[in-house]
């Protein structure tokens, strides 16, 4: 380039917008192919072709197929691809802001129901995928345990639960109670409506609250 020619300014906004579009296209293609062809038959190259990008772009964005699956899991769990933790999202913010213990736990049961409704199909698909996605599912369960433990700590910290309660045991119990397997067993296998599951879960969660004097 001649020394007298001005340099074009670096447009970081345009590059970020392109990266965001590529990410969305890759995620959409990955979801479509996973549900159409299954985990084993879905390749990074096939996802890239479907998304209209190079395989290198997929690897750069997600690190490979397991990373893509984890990203799909996370956005399905959250309901969107916004860079917010679950605790920062409006539904959980409403749970945390509610002062009445019974109302708080009913809202939490509704939150759990919503998560499982979004994740049920993907969870069932990945359960058939074998050891390749075992780490993804194990990590998601660790993250769910962290979330349940934080919620129990919130309940004890705000006085909804007594301070002398065995918080670790309660968190373990609620982690098992709110898991995806139990939701699937009750709704898909036993035929419960989602409303029935939510009412049942609310009843069991509120049973931990102290009885009124």
C-alpha positions, 0 to 999 in steps of 0.5 A, a space after each residue: 500500500 502506498 505510504 500516502 494512502 490512508 488506512 481503512 479504520 478497523 470495524 470491530 462492530 462489523 466483525 462482531 456482528 458477523 461472528 454473532 451471525 455465524 454463531 447463530 447459524 451454526 447453532 441452528 444448523 447443529 440443532 437441525 442436524 442433531 434432531 434429523 440425523 442423530 449425534 453420531 451422524 452429525 459431523 462438524 463438516 455437515 454443520 458447517 455446510 448447513 450453516 454456510 461457514 467453514 469447518 474452521 469457523 465451527 472449531 474456532 467458535 465451539 472447539 468441536 462437536 462436544 462444545 457445540 452440543 454444550 452451547 446448544 444445551 446452554 441456550 436451550 436451558 436458558 431459552 436464549 443466547 444472551 450472556 447472562 447467568 441463570 440467576 441473572 435471568 428475569 424468571 429467577 430474579 422474580 423468584 429471588 425477589 419474592 419475599 413470601 416463602 410459599 410464593 417463592 417456591 411455587 415460582 421456583 417450581 414453575 422455573 424448573 418446569 420451564 427448563 425441563 419443557 425446553 430441554 426434554 427433547 434434547 436431553 432424550 436425544 443426548 441420552 442415546 448418544 453414548 460416552 461422547 456427550 457424557 462429559 457434557 451431561 455430567 457438567 450440566 448436572 454439576 452446574 445444576 447442583 451449584 444452582 440448587 445449592 445457591 438457591 438453598 443458601 438464598 432461602 436460609 439467608 433470607 429466613 425462609 428456611 431455618 438457619 439450623 436446617 441441614 442445607 447440604 442434605 436439602 440441596 442434595 434432595 432438591 437436586 434429585 427431586 428437580 432433575 430431568 429424569 424424574 420430570 421425564 418419568 412423570 410426564 412422558 412415562 406416567 402421562 402427567 400434565 406439566 401443570 400436575 408436575 408443577 403442582 406436585 413439585 411445589 407441594 414437595 418443595 414447600 414441605 421443607 418450610 417450617 410449620 406456622 406456630 
